[in-house]
C-alpha cells in the first residue's frame, strides 16, 4: 500500500492499478528520495514551491509526483504508456482537488515529442487520457473502495513550452532506457540550468553521464540504484 509521506496530503493512500506490469517505487526508496531532496544542499532552495514544474516519466500510480505536489510543488506532468494506471491517477488527483495542476499523457515516454500538442479527449472506448478533467468514467480501487467520476473536457498539454525543475525517471529495469530518455530530455530542451533529475534503475544498469550532468548522490538500495543528478548548461 502506497501512502503520501509528508505535506498537505500526508497519509493519503495512493490507489494503484491491479495486475499492472509496472514496478512502483518501494516505500523505503521513496522515503530515501525525498529525504535527499529536502536535506543537505536542498535546504533553503525551496525545490517544492508553487512554481515548481514536475515531470514524472514512467509514472505508474504517480506516487512521486503526488508526493511532490503534497510538499508544495505547483504542477506535475505524468507520462505513462498504461491508460488504466493514468485513469486511476487522474481520479486520485480529482479527489485531492488538484486536477487543474496535473497533466496526464498516455504515451511511451520514449516517443514523447516537444512539438506535439497532446489532445486530452476521451474516446468512446475509454482509450485516451491526458488531463484529470478529460476522463469520463468510473474507476474503483479495490483496496480503498474509492469510486471516481470525472467530467469530459477537451484540453491540450503543449510540451513545446514546458521546462521542468524536477524530473523523475523510474523505467522498467534492464531495458537500457535511461540513456535514451536523458538524450530525449536534453534534445527537447525540457531541462533548464539547475534541473534536478532523480533516476531509479537496476543496480546492474549503466548510464554514462552527459557532459552537462553532475552527480549529487548515488546509492544502492537492494536491487535498485538511485541517482540524484543536476543538469547544468554551463558544464562542458
Secondary structure as UniProt FT lines:
FT   STRAND          2..3
FT   TURN            8..11
FT   STRAND          13..14
FT   TURN            18..19
FT   HELIX           27..37
FT   HELIX           40..42
FT   TURN            43..44
FT   TURN            50..51
FT   STRAND          53..57
FT   TURN            60..61
FT   HELIX           63..70
FT   TURN            71..72
FT   STRAND          75..80
FT   HELIX           83..95
FT   TURN            96..97
FT   HELIX           99..101
FT   STRAND          102..106
FT   HELIX           109..111
FT   TURN            114..115
FT   STRAND          117..120
FT   TURN            124..125
FT   HELIX           132..134
FT   STRAND          137..141
FT   TURN            142..145
FT   STRAND          146..150
FT   STRAND          155..158
FT   HELIX           159..161
FT   STRAND          164..169
FT   TURN            173..174
FT   HELIX           178..187
FT   TURN            188..189
FT   STRAND          191..202
FT   TURN            203..204
FT   TURN            211..212
FT   STRAND          213..221
FT   TURN            222..223
FT   STRAND          224..231
FT   TURN            233..234
//
